[in-house]
Every structure is written in structure tokens, then in C-alpha cells.
Amino acid sequence: NYSEEETACWKSVKELTIQFANNQVSYDYIDFNLLSACKIVDGKIVTNNGRVYNGIVFPAMEYTDKLKALLEKFAKDGAKLFGVNNELFDMPATVKDYACEACLVKDLDRTNFAVVDTACTGRTALLARDTASGRVYTIVNCDKEDKKLCLTITGIDNPKLYSPMLDKELPLTAIKTDKGVKVEFTILDRD
């Protein structure tokens, strides 16, 4: 049997995962050892292998003294820390608290990952990620036909298009607008 605290933590992790998926928020799990090796650069969390994150989200959980000390340092360096509050746990003051997982996920600033406008149809998947070398969008065509895409994106001034299938850079039309950079290109079918 699980304790009341363990059950509350498990339910919170499960609900956060559902909320992330429903709201198309990309995330990774991290343990204390990996987290403690991170540094904060311009308010972003940077892992030792160069992955960059906008913030850290905690489920309803117990915070150890070591974790509280680390989070205090991160907060002083400008990191954004979010957590689900629960009366079973003592949440540090450095973590912005939320009454529920849906409220927390809804409040996350996702503008850094925004595709402002898209004129694509069919089954196309898009993922955005900040890396040490800059912003990267991964776009996958899930249909069995070539697709012409038109996207207005933020966070990239001079985008380049690379096809892993062809292992080369492809032509890309990019026009700067007041909403971001409008790009047009053709993505090949999944075969």
C-alpha cells in the first residue's frame, strides 16, 4: 500500500502529464543529480549537455532540504519555478504555487515555442526546442503525400531547413513580418 503522500504525488504527476499532452507542452523528466548539474543562463535552465528549458515544473511532492537550497539558488539566478500545491507538502517560497495541474500548465508562457500561424492541413506534427546553439523546430509529415507548408514562427531570425531523410539543407522562403518570420517550404511524404 502507498502512503497518502505517495498517492498524492503519483496523481499529480499523472495529471501534469495529461495536461502537458493536451496542451502540446514539450517536457523532459529530470532527477536531482541532473538538476543540480544545471546552470541558469538568462533565466533559462541549461543542462550539462546543452539542453535549454524555460522553467521547471514540480508535481505535488515533498521538497528535501537539498532541493530547497538548489531552488533558492536557481530563483536568485532568475529561473522560473512552478509547482502544484498540496496541503500534505511544504512548498518552498521560491516556487510559484498553483492549486491544480491544469491551472499551472495554462499559465506557462509558451510564446518562445509558438507557431503563430499555420496554413497546413493533414497530419503534420511539430515540436519546438531551445538548444545551446539556438531554436530548433522538428516537423514530421505523417501523410503519404508531399505537403507545402506555410508557417509564421517566432524565435528564429534566419531559419534554415534541413532534411534528415536527404541529409542536406533544402530551399526555404523566409519573410520577416511583424508577427515573426513567415516560412514556406515543401515537406516530403513519410516514405
Backbone as a chain_set.jsonl record, in Angstrom:
{"seq": "NYSEEETACWKSVKELTIQFANNQVSYDYIDFNLLSACKIVDGKIVTNNGRVYNGIVFPAMEYTDKLKALLEKFAKDGAKLFGVNNELFDMPATVKDYACEACLVKDLDRTNFAVVDTACTGRTALLARDTASGRVYTIVNCDKEDKKLCLTITGIDNPKLYSPMLDKELPLTAIKTDKGVKVEFTILDRD", "coords": {"N": [[0.826, -1.195, 0.0], [0.409, 2.248, -0.749], [1.449, 5.329, 0.738], [-0.485, 8.203, 1.817], [0.778, 10.522, 0.953], [2.49, 9.56, -1.102], [0.573, 8.647, -2.922], [-0.739, 11.059, -3.542], [1.329, 12.45, -4.814], [1.844, 10.751, -7.027], [-0.653, 10.939, -8.385], [-0.613, 13.634, -9.065], [1.634, 13.794, -10.772], [0.693, 12.197, -12.861], [-1.555, 13.706, -13.707], [-0.304, 16.113, -14.492], [1.182, 15.169, -16.671], [-0.891, 14.467, -18.437], [-2.042, 17.01, -18.816], [0.133, 18.375, -19.999], [0.352, 16.934, -22.417], [-2.225, 17.378, -23.557], [-2.089, 20.111, -23.963], [0.013, 20.432, -25.643], [2.651, 20.809, -24.632], [6.047, 20.575, -24.531], [8.286, 18.512, -22.687], [10.686, 17.206, -20.34], [11.67, 14.659, -18.062], [13.535, 15.031, -15.046], [16.062, 14.214, -12.71], [17.292, 14.786, -9.327], [20.121, 14.745, -9.329], [20.827, 15.319, -12.024], [19.554, 17.785, -12.25], [20.91, 19.315, -10.358], [23.305, 19.66, -11.648], [22.78, 21.52, -13.534], [22.878, 24.84, -14.981], [21.973, 28.313, -14.713], [21.166, 30.459, -17.248], [20.544, 33.557, -18.397], [17.984, 33.358, -17.245], [17.116, 30.909, -18.174], [17.102, 27.342, -17.891], [19.876, 25.383, -18.185], [21.14, 22.359, -19.201], [23.908, 20.099, -18.52], [24.552, 18.961, -20.941], [23.744, 20.779, -22.784], [21.006, 21.159, -23.314], [18.179, 23.313, -23.235], [15.848, 24.889, -21.129], [12.737, 26.515, -20.406], [11.615, 26.62, -17.879], [11.038, 25.02, -14.656], [8.907, 22.491, -13.594], [7.059, 21.275, -10.904], [5.402, 18.469, -9.526], [2.785, 17.921, -7.068], [4.541, 17.368, -4.211], [7.161, 16.204, -1.969], [9.678, 18.359, -0.802], [13.067, 18.158, -0.439], [15.618, 19.286, 1.864], [18.019, 19.739, 0.512], [17.082, 20.064, -2.123], [15.465, 22.33, -1.802], [17.432, 24.245, -1.171], [18.893, 24.285, -3.577], [16.903, 25.198, -5.335], [16.467, 27.716, -4.305], [18.846, 28.994, -4.969], [18.653, 28.784, -7.794], [16.348, 30.362, -8.229], [17.281, 32.888, -7.41], [19.047, 33.314, -9.472], [17.33, 33.749, -11.522], [15.695, 31.719, -12.582], [12.634, 30.167, -13.641], [10.252, 28.756, -11.628], [7.766, 26.404, -11.015], [4.994, 24.964, -9.286], [2.713, 22.421, -8.093], [0.494, 22.907, -5.536], [-0.146, 21.342, -2.41], [-1.768, 20.352, 0.524], [-0.473, 18.387, 1.953], [2.212, 18.71, 1.662], [5.108, 20.81, 2.126], [5.654, 23.585, 0.401], [8.365, 25.317, -1.1], [9.021, 28.869, -0.854], [10.184, 29.897, -3.102], [9.071, 28.672, -5.258], [6.536, 29.127, -7.574], [3.243, 28.769, -6.703], [0.432, 26.646, -7.533], [-3.022, 25.803, -7.558], [-3.956, 23.638, -8.946], [-3.063, 21.182, -11.462], [-3.919, 21.732, -14.105], [-4.329, 24.49, -13.987], [-1.715, 25.391, -13.581], [-0.346, 24.538, -15.956], [-1.801, 25.922, -17.869], [-0.988, 28.501, -17.326], [1.647, 28.635, -18.107], [4.223, 30.246, -19.923], [4.339, 29.996, -23.201], [5.229, 31.288, -25.417], [7.766, 31.356, -26.513], [7.9, 29.06, -27.947], [6.052, 29.274, -29.894], [4.172, 28.63, -32.801], [2.998, 30.935, -34.754], [1.126, 31.194, -36.787], [-0.417, 28.982, -39.042], [-0.749, 27.421, -42.171], [-1.282, 24.812, -42.856], [-2.542, 21.6, -43.662], [-3.902, 18.349, -42.937], [-2.028, 15.581, -41.566], [0.339, 16.681, -39.698], [3.064, 16.937, -37.586], [4.537, 18.966, -35.068], [7.322, 20.061, -33.239], [8.984, 22.118, -30.917], [12.135, 23.253, -29.713], [14.456, 24.703, -27.518], [17.92, 24.967, -27.866], [21.423, 24.837, -26.999], [22.676, 25.902, -29.202], [20.698, 27.331, -30.415], [17.239, 27.886, -31.483], [15.213, 25.125, -32.456], [13.053, 23.572, -34.719], [11.189, 20.692, -35.155], [9.634, 19.068, -37.705], [7.248, 16.831, -38.791], [5.948, 15.011, -41.405], [3.144, 13.188, -41.546], [1.585, 12.053, -43.433], [1.016, 10.358, -46.613], [1.913, 11.923, -48.764], [3.5, 14.656, -50.43], [3.797, 17.846, -48.805], [3.052, 21.267, -48.938], [4.078, 23.754, -46.836], [3.235, 26.578, -44.845], [4.346, 28.632, -42.451], [4.257, 30.874, -39.688], [6.676, 31.782, -37.542], [8.239, 32.22, -34.304], [11.258, 33.405, -32.731], [13.397, 32.706, -34.371], [15.597, 34.277, -36.444], [16.942, 33.954, -38.9], [16.036, 31.429, -40.44], [16.836, 28.005, -41.268], [16.422, 25.162, -43.34], [16.568, 21.776, -42.875], [16.791, 18.501, -44.079], [16.605, 15.412, -42.643], [16.162, 13.025, -43.926], [17.207, 13.343, -46.492], [19.66, 14.24, -45.837], [20.613, 16.896, -46.135], [20.626, 20.491, -46.599], [17.689, 22.28, -47.465], [15.875, 24.304, -49.914], [14.347, 27.345, -48.775], [11.833, 29.68, -48.315], [11.82, 32.683, -46.674], [10.298, 35.288, -44.936], [10.436, 38.257, -43.146], [8.087, 39.376, -40.782], [5.761, 41.445, -38.87], [4.817, 39.721, -36.967], [6.601, 37.678, -36.728], [8.738, 35.33, -38.377], [7.852, 34.457, -41.568], [7.671, 31.421, -43.144], [7.991, 29.341, -46.004], [7.793, 26.14, -47.403], [8.344, 22.855, -48.791], [7.463, 19.764, -47.478], [8.493, 16.453, -47.574], [6.739, 13.344, -48.271], [6.08, 10.762, -45.771], [7.308, 8.447, -46.537]], "CA": [[0.0, 0.0, 0.0], [1.115, 3.513, -0.802], [1.031, 6.319, 1.718], [-1.302, 9.286, 1.283], [1.688, 11.423, 0.264], [2.909, 8.914, -2.347], [-0.584, 8.643, -3.81], [-0.957, 12.439, -3.992], [2.404, 12.762, -5.763], [1.588, 9.971, -8.242], [-1.807, 11.52, -9.083], [-0.196, 14.925, -9.603], [2.494, 13.514, -11.929], [-0.185, 11.696, -13.918], [-2.369, 14.814, -14.223], [0.586, 17.016, -15.222], [1.488, 14.523, -17.951], [-2.085, 14.616, -19.273], [-2.164, 18.428, -19.167], [1.189, 18.688, -20.964], [-0.017, 16.337, -23.703], [-3.405, 18.064, -24.088], [-1.735, 21.486, -24.324], [1.188, 20.341, -26.502], [3.829, 21.362, -23.959], [7.126, 19.585, -24.514], [8.925, 18.434, -21.379], [11.514, 16.049, -20.021], [11.823, 14.395, -16.633], [14.91, 15.215, -14.59], [16.215, 13.884, -11.299], [18.048, 15.786, -8.572], [21.521, 14.766, -9.756], [20.916, 16.061, -13.281], [19.135, 19.157, -11.982], [21.961, 20.025, -9.619], [24.399, 19.949, -12.575], [22.336, 22.567, -14.452], [23.195, 26.231, -14.66], [20.952, 29.24, -15.169], [21.709, 31.446, -18.166], [19.465, 34.453, -18.828], [16.709, 32.848, -16.759], [16.843, 29.587, -18.743], [17.796, 26.233, -17.247], [20.721, 24.751, -19.199], [21.72, 21.117, -18.704], [25.332, 19.979, -18.838], [24.725, 18.555, -22.344], [23.321, 21.859, -23.659], [19.558, 21.326, -23.467], [17.729, 24.565, -22.632], [14.445, 24.831, -20.708], [12.176, 27.78, -19.941], [11.257, 26.559, -16.474], [10.959, 23.711, -14.008], [7.564, 22.246, -13.061], [7.046, 20.232, -9.884], [4.091, 17.986, -9.1], [2.634, 17.936, -5.613], [5.629, 16.488, -3.778], [7.987, 16.622, -0.843], [10.915, 19.022, -1.189], [14.125, 17.927, 0.55], [16.397, 20.48, 2.184], [18.978, 19.937, -0.582], [16.348, 20.597, -3.269], [15.074, 23.705, -1.461], [18.626, 25.092, -1.293], [19.181, 24.413, -5.003], [15.868, 26.032, -5.942], [16.7, 29.091, -3.852], [19.929, 29.492, -5.826], [18.099, 28.929, -9.136], [15.433, 31.511, -8.233], [18.12, 34.101, -7.362], [19.661, 33.464, -10.791], [16.282, 34.091, -12.491], [14.953, 30.574, -13.114], [11.195, 30.13, -13.391], [9.932, 27.522, -10.913], [6.323, 26.257, -10.865], [4.65, 23.743, -8.578], [1.333, 22.163, -7.667], [0.416, 22.974, -4.078], [-0.956, 20.313, -1.765], [-1.633, 20.535, 1.976], [0.374, 17.334, 2.514], [3.62, 19.038, 1.448], [5.546, 22.175, 2.385], [6.26, 24.092, -0.832], [9.261, 26.46, -0.872], [8.535, 30.17, -1.319], [10.795, 30.184, -4.405], [8.281, 28.003, -6.288], [5.212, 29.728, -7.763], [2.325, 27.657, -6.443], [-0.84, 26.554, -8.237], [-3.982, 24.931, -6.881], [-4.172, 22.401, -9.718], [-2.151, 20.964, -12.584], [-4.438, 22.43, -15.281], [-4.067, 25.927, -13.783], [-0.28, 25.605, -13.772], [0.008, 24.376, -17.364], [-2.441, 27.014, -18.605], [-0.269, 29.745, -17.04], [3.016, 28.6, -18.628], [4.498, 31.1, -21.068], [4.821, 29.152, -24.282], [5.452, 32.115, -26.603], [9.051, 31.03, -27.131], [7.748, 27.891, -28.804], [4.813, 29.435, -30.645], [3.952, 28.782, -34.226], [1.966, 31.962, -34.677], [0.074, 30.93, -37.757], [-0.065, 27.88, -39.917], [-1.704, 27.169, -43.239], [-1.069, 23.43, -43.286], [-3.634, 20.682, -43.37], [-3.453, 16.966, -42.875], [-1.384, 15.126, -40.343], [1.691, 17.209, -39.57], [3.421, 17.119, -36.176], [5.572, 19.974, -34.904], [7.898, 20.169, -31.904], [9.999, 23.164, -30.832], [13.059, 23.044, -28.598], [15.618, 25.582, -27.43], [19.168, 24.252, -27.618], [22.541, 25.75, -26.764], [23.018, 26.554, -30.465], [19.554, 28.093, -30.91], [15.917, 27.266, -31.573], [15.072, 24.076, -33.457], [11.706, 23.03, -34.912], [11.142, 19.413, -35.838], [8.332, 18.938, -38.355], [7.116, 15.499, -39.361], [4.798, 14.795, -42.276], [2.624, 11.85, -41.237], [0.766, 11.6, -44.559], [1.75, 9.755, -47.72], [1.99, 12.851, -49.889], [4.273, 15.856, -50.124], [2.965, 18.942, -48.312], [3.606, 22.615, -48.929], [3.743, 24.358, -45.553], [3.458, 27.997, -44.638], [4.301, 28.855, -41.007], [4.863, 32.08, -39.125], [7.291, 31.293, -36.311], [8.993, 33.186, -33.512], [12.491, 32.92, -32.117], [14.456, 32.428, -35.342], [15.699, 35.391, -37.388], [17.4, 33.453, -40.198], [15.827, 29.978, -40.384], [17.369, 27.099, -42.282], [15.64, 23.931, -43.435], [17.422, 20.607, -43.051], [16.071, 17.241, -44.199], [17.414, 14.263, -42.233], [15.992, 11.952, -44.905], [18.115, 13.607, -47.612], [20.921, 14.664, -45.23], [21.085, 18.138, -46.735], [19.811, 21.685, -46.431], [16.748, 22.449, -48.563], [15.479, 25.695, -50.124], [13.339, 27.842, -47.843], [11.471, 31.082, -48.484], [11.589, 33.277, -45.353], [9.982, 36.714, -44.992], [10.217, 38.82, -41.815], [6.836, 40.113, -40.607], [5.643, 41.968, -37.511], [4.461, 38.618, -36.071], [7.691, 36.701, -36.693], [9.275, 35.023, -39.699], [6.965, 33.598, -42.35], [8.462, 30.495, -43.956], [7.264, 28.437, -46.892], [8.633, 25.058, -47.9], [7.642, 21.597, -49.033], [7.965, 18.644, -46.681], [8.238, 15.228, -48.327], [5.892, 12.371, -47.57], [6.796, 9.995, -44.74], [8.057, 7.339, -47.139]], "C": [[0.862, 1.247, 0.0], [0.575, 4.467, 0.248], [0.176, 7.387, 1.034], [-0.435, 10.259, 0.475], [2.136, 10.854, -1.081], [1.782, 8.919, -3.377], [-0.845, 10.034, -4.38], [0.086, 12.83, -5.037], [2.162, 12.039, -7.086], [0.435, 10.573, -9.043], [-1.432, 12.849, -9.736], [0.702, 14.74, -10.825], [1.643, 13.066, -13.112], [-0.981, 12.842, -14.539], [-1.514, 15.835, -14.974], [0.906, 16.453, -16.604], [0.322, 14.67, -18.919], [-2.231, 16.06, -19.741], [-1.091, 18.853, -20.174], [0.805, 18.171, -22.356], [-1.186, 17.093, -24.337], [-3.094, 19.475, -24.564], [-0.468, 21.576, -25.168], [2.394, 21.063, -25.912], [4.898, 20.282, -23.934], [7.83, 19.655, -23.162], [9.819, 17.21, -21.322], [11.503, 15.875, -18.517], [13.289, 14.574, -16.261], [14.982, 14.853, -13.109], [17.119, 14.914, -10.624], [19.499, 15.877, -9.041], [21.701, 15.555, -11.05], [20.567, 17.532, -13.068], [20.239, 19.945, -11.299], [23.177, 20.337, -10.498], [24.029, 21.05, -13.575], [22.855, 23.926, -14.016], [22.074, 27.095, -15.222], [21.637, 30.307, -16.013], [20.545, 32.27, -18.712], [18.087, 33.919, -18.445], [16.318, 31.489, -17.293], [17.648, 28.539, -17.989], [18.571, 25.492, -18.342], [21.365, 23.511, -18.586], [23.187, 21.043, -19.111], [25.58, 19.484, -20.265], [24.111, 19.572, -23.309], [21.836, 22.003, -23.902], [19.121, 22.555, -22.686], [16.237, 24.479, -22.343], [13.998, 26.182, -20.173], [11.86, 27.758, -18.463], [11.254, 25.131, -15.963], [9.585, 23.601, -13.367], [7.642, 21.071, -12.092], [5.617, 19.781, -9.624], [3.94, 18.246, -7.601], [3.639, 16.923, -5.076], [6.321, 17.037, -2.545], [9.282, 17.222, -1.378], [11.948, 18.788, -0.087], [14.858, 19.241, 0.814], [17.411, 20.787, 1.075], [18.29, 20.558, -1.801], [15.93, 22.042, -3.002], [16.246, 24.663, -1.615], [18.975, 25.331, -2.763], [18.179, 25.352, -5.671], [16.005, 27.492, -5.518], [17.792, 29.74, -4.707], [19.414, 29.733, -7.243], [17.205, 30.165, -9.229], [16.21, 32.825, -8.211], [18.767, 34.38, -8.712], [18.632, 33.697, -11.897], [15.505, 32.939, -13.08], [13.48, 30.672, -12.746], [10.84, 28.756, -12.823], [8.432, 27.492, -10.632], [6.021, 24.956, -10.136], [3.18, 23.657, -8.224], [1.326, 22.092, -6.153], [-0.507, 21.872, -3.555], [-0.706, 20.433, -0.269], [-0.761, 19.468, 2.638], [1.863, 17.691, 2.469], [3.884, 20.513, 1.733], [6.295, 22.684, 1.166], [7.159, 25.285, -0.525], [8.676, 27.752, -1.45], [9.084, 30.526, -2.7], [10.006, 29.587, -5.568], [6.913, 28.672, -6.37], [4.186, 28.607, -7.654], [0.995, 27.805, -7.178], [-1.723, 25.537, -7.535], [-4.208, 23.631, -7.631], [-3.224, 22.363, -10.912], [-2.607, 21.733, -13.824], [-4.174, 23.931, -15.187], [-2.605, 26.241, -14.057], [0.069, 25.573, -15.254], [-0.59, 25.504, -18.201], [-1.657, 28.314, -18.465], [1.158, 29.756, -17.59], [3.142, 29.497, -19.851], [5.113, 30.23, -22.157], [5.137, 29.957, -25.535], [6.776, 31.799, -27.277], [8.946, 29.864, -28.096], [6.632, 28.066, -29.826], [5.017, 29.371, -32.149], [2.768, 29.719, -34.294], [0.809, 31.649, -35.601], [0.526, 29.78, -38.632], [-1.157, 27.68, -40.954], [-1.489, 25.754, -43.753], [-2.262, 22.584, -42.87], [-3.066, 19.274, -43.331], [-2.756, 16.673, -41.568], [0.08, 15.54, -40.339], [1.963, 17.452, -38.092], [4.576, 18.106, -36.086], [6.012, 20.01, -33.453], [8.959, 21.254, -31.941], [10.851, 22.924, -29.603], [14.147, 24.107, -28.659], [16.836, 24.712, -27.149], [20.265, 25.28, -27.389], [22.923, 26.489, -28.038], [21.851, 27.317, -31.071], [18.273, 27.286, -30.932], [15.865, 26.258, -32.697], [13.609, 23.658, -33.5], [11.849, 21.708, -35.644], [9.733, 19.259, -36.393], [8.302, 17.589, -39.053], [5.826, 15.433, -40.173], [4.331, 13.354, -42.067], [1.749, 11.297, -42.357], [1.651, 11.042, -45.671], [1.682, 10.63, -48.964], [2.829, 14.05, -49.466], [3.317, 16.959, -49.684], [3.719, 20.25, -48.418], [3.133, 23.263, -47.629], [4.055, 25.839, -45.568], [3.264, 28.254, -43.146], [4.84, 30.24, -40.685], [5.361, 31.684, -37.75], [8.003, 32.427, -35.582], [10.304, 32.552, -33.074], [13.615, 32.582, -33.067], [14.474, 33.578, -36.341], [16.052, 34.923, -38.792], [17.261, 31.938, -40.241], [16.493, 29.242, -41.545], [16.541, 25.831, -42.228], [16.581, 22.776, -43.752], [16.551, 19.361, -43.109], [16.964, 16.095, -43.75], [17.29, 13.094, -43.213], [16.995, 12.1, -46.053], [19.515, 13.985, -47.138], [21.498, 15.893, -45.927], [20.111, 19.274, -46.426], [18.946, 21.862, -47.677], [16.382, 23.924, -48.722], [14.314, 26.084, -49.213], [13.087, 29.307, -48.148], [11.112, 31.633, -47.113], [11.408, 34.779, -45.496], [9.717, 37.201, -43.573], [8.922, 39.623, -41.809], [6.798, 40.66, -39.184], [5.282, 40.884, -36.505], [5.577, 37.596, -35.909], [8.253, 36.521, -38.089], [8.325, 34.052, -40.387], [7.837, 32.737, -43.252], [7.545, 29.623, -44.787], [8.23, 27.397, -47.425], [7.766, 23.835, -48.135], [8.304, 20.521, -48.168], [7.541, 17.366, -47.396], [7.339, 14.278, -47.542], [6.738, 11.493, -46.661], [7.553, 8.804, -45.292], [9.297, 7.884, -47.809]], "O": [[1.902, 1.305, 0.655], [-0.603, 4.421, 0.602], [0.128, 7.457, -0.194], [-0.864, 10.76, -0.565], [2.162, 11.568, -2.083], [2.013, 9.165, -4.561], [-1.14, 10.174, -5.567], [-0.245, 13.471, -6.034], [2.264, 12.647, -8.151], [0.539, 10.704, -10.263], [-1.888, 13.15, -10.839], [0.547, 15.457, -11.814], [1.858, 13.513, -14.239], [-1.074, 12.939, -15.763], [-1.953, 16.37, -15.991], [0.898, 17.186, -17.593], [0.527, 14.967, -20.096], [-2.508, 16.313, -20.913], [-1.379, 19.611, -21.1], [0.923, 18.891, -23.348], [-1.143, 17.414, -25.525], [-3.756, 19.985, -25.468], [0.063, 22.665, -25.385], [3.072, 21.828, -26.597], [4.686, 19.201, -23.384], [7.952, 20.727, -22.57], [9.717, 16.302, -22.146], [11.342, 16.847, -17.779], [14.179, 14.302, -17.067], [14.064, 15.156, -12.347], [17.647, 15.81, -11.283], [20.047, 16.975, -9.138], [22.62, 16.366, -11.162], [21.207, 18.417, -13.636], [20.475, 21.108, -11.625], [23.993, 21.185, -10.138], [24.868, 21.467, -14.374], [23.217, 24.139, -12.86], [21.321, 26.664, -16.095], [22.566, 30.974, -15.558], [19.67, 31.746, -19.402], [17.138, 34.016, -19.223], [15.279, 30.957, -16.902], [18.746, 28.817, -17.506], [17.978, 25.028, -19.316], [22.055, 23.602, -17.57], [23.651, 21.824, -19.941], [26.705, 19.577, -20.755], [23.965, 19.291, -24.499], [21.431, 22.9, -24.642], [19.633, 22.814, -21.597], [15.453, 24.054, -23.192], [14.782, 26.907, -19.562], [11.84, 28.819, -17.839], [11.438, 24.174, -16.715], [9.148, 24.518, -12.672], [8.204, 20.021, -12.403], [4.715, 20.611, -9.514], [4.864, 18.735, -6.952], [3.594, 15.749, -5.443], [6.096, 18.175, -2.134], [9.906, 16.673, -2.285], [11.732, 19.173, 1.062], [14.718, 20.198, 0.052], [17.636, 21.95, 0.739], [18.836, 21.46, -2.436], [16.033, 22.888, -3.891], [16.081, 25.769, -2.129], [19.312, 26.45, -3.149], [18.559, 26.202, -6.476], [15.691, 28.398, -6.29], [17.669, 30.895, -5.115], [19.705, 30.773, -7.835], [17.293, 30.926, -10.192], [15.847, 33.771, -8.908], [19.011, 35.534, -9.064], [18.993, 33.828, -13.067], [14.718, 33.149, -14.003], [13.121, 31.186, -11.687], [11.092, 27.727, -13.45], [7.886, 28.444, -10.075], [6.709, 23.955, -10.338], [2.493, 24.668, -8.074], [2.066, 21.309, -5.557], [-1.508, 21.525, -4.181], [0.436, 20.595, 0.161], [-0.352, 19.642, 3.786], [2.678, 17.064, 3.145], [2.995, 21.354, 1.598], [7.429, 22.278, 0.912], [6.764, 26.175, 0.229], [7.924, 27.718, -2.424], [8.512, 31.365, -3.394], [10.233, 29.943, -6.724], [6.207, 28.777, -5.367], [4.236, 27.628, -8.398], [0.504, 28.909, -7.412], [-1.242, 24.543, -6.989], [-4.604, 22.63, -7.035], [-2.661, 23.381, -11.312], [-1.782, 22.322, -14.522], [-3.836, 24.57, -16.184], [-2.292, 27.246, -14.696], [0.716, 26.493, -15.754], [0.046, 25.987, -19.138], [-1.658, 29.14, -19.378], [1.819, 30.793, -17.541], [2.264, 29.505, -20.715], [6.256, 29.787, -22.048], [5.3, 29.379, -26.609], [6.9, 31.956, -28.492], [9.801, 29.694, -28.965], [6.295, 27.126, -30.545], [5.931, 29.991, -32.692], [1.653, 29.344, -33.932], [-0.354, 31.82, -35.236], [1.713, 29.63, -38.921], [-2.346, 27.763, -40.644], [-1.512, 25.524, -44.962], [-2.899, 22.836, -41.847], [-1.899, 19.046, -43.652], [-2.876, 17.416, -40.595], [0.941, 14.857, -40.893], [1.17, 18.109, -37.417], [5.483, 18.09, -36.918], [5.183, 19.992, -32.544], [9.75, 21.316, -32.882], [10.362, 22.45, -28.577], [14.696, 24.38, -29.726], [16.79, 23.826, -26.297], [20.041, 26.477, -27.573], [23.446, 27.601, -27.965], [21.998, 27.899, -32.145], [18.227, 26.15, -30.461], [16.408, 26.497, -33.775], [12.992, 23.419, -32.462], [12.558, 21.623, -36.646], [8.755, 19.312, -35.648], [9.211, 17.246, -39.809], [4.749, 15.762, -39.677], [5.058, 12.412, -42.383], [1.227, 10.188, -42.242], [2.868, 11.227, -45.671], [1.428, 10.149, -50.068], [2.863, 14.414, -48.29], [2.171, 17.01, -50.129], [4.886, 20.336, -48.035], [1.934, 23.314, -47.355], [5.002, 26.292, -46.21], [2.156, 28.113, -42.629], [5.769, 30.72, -41.335], [4.574, 31.294, -36.887], [8.327, 33.458, -36.172], [10.443, 31.33, -33.047], [14.698, 32.203, -32.619], [13.474, 33.829, -37.014], [15.516, 35.443, -39.771], [18.255, 31.226, -40.096], [16.681, 29.783, -42.635], [16.018, 25.472, -41.174], [17.293, 22.79, -44.756], [15.665, 19.187, -42.273], [17.977, 15.819, -44.393], [18.199, 12.27, -43.321], [17.56, 11.115, -46.528], [20.448, 14.045, -47.938], [22.681, 15.944, -46.265], [18.958, 19.059, -46.052], [19.398, 21.629, -48.797], [16.552, 24.711, -47.791], [13.429, 25.28, -48.921], [14.03, 30.095, -48.232], [10.206, 31.12, -46.455], [12.239, 35.464, -46.092], [8.879, 36.638, -42.869], [8.677, 40.439, -42.698], [7.691, 40.381, -38.384], [5.423, 41.1, -35.302], [5.5, 36.734, -35.034], [8.245, 37.453, -38.893], [8.029, 32.974, -39.87], [8.642, 33.251, -44.028], [6.471, 29.219, -44.344], [9.341, 27.719, -47.846], [6.605, 23.789, -47.729], [9.527, 20.389, -48.133], [6.38, 17.212, -47.777], [7.197, 14.389, -46.324], [7.964, 11.479, -46.765], [8.364, 8.207, -44.583], [10.076, 7.121, -48.381]]}, "num_chains": 1, "name": "protein.A"}
